[in-house]
């Protein structure tokens, strides 16, 4: 079963009352496949809070080292975010962590 996002999955909307007025939270899940990368920049702005969600394993289930994660995944996304929305906020979210082997 392939559970990857195809294109963009627009999620739920929440309205929260804040000190300065209402705050609207919308979730947009962008497909991470290379064919969708060019569309992502259209949705980035300084007002965005980006949750960069990644998993620490490859398709074979082997854990990446921190250097591999930065080189093969995070660097590309962080550079794109910085070039299109340099003042936006970014939160890194690691999923499916479980119990990594020693040294990872």
PyMOL commands that set and color helices and strands:
alter all, ss='L'
color gray80, all
select helices_A, chain A and resi 34-43+66-84
alter helices_A, ss='H'
color red, helices_A
select strands_A, chain A and resi 8-18+21-30+49-55+89-95
alter strands_A, ss='S'
color yellow, strands_A
deselect
rebuild
show_as cartoon
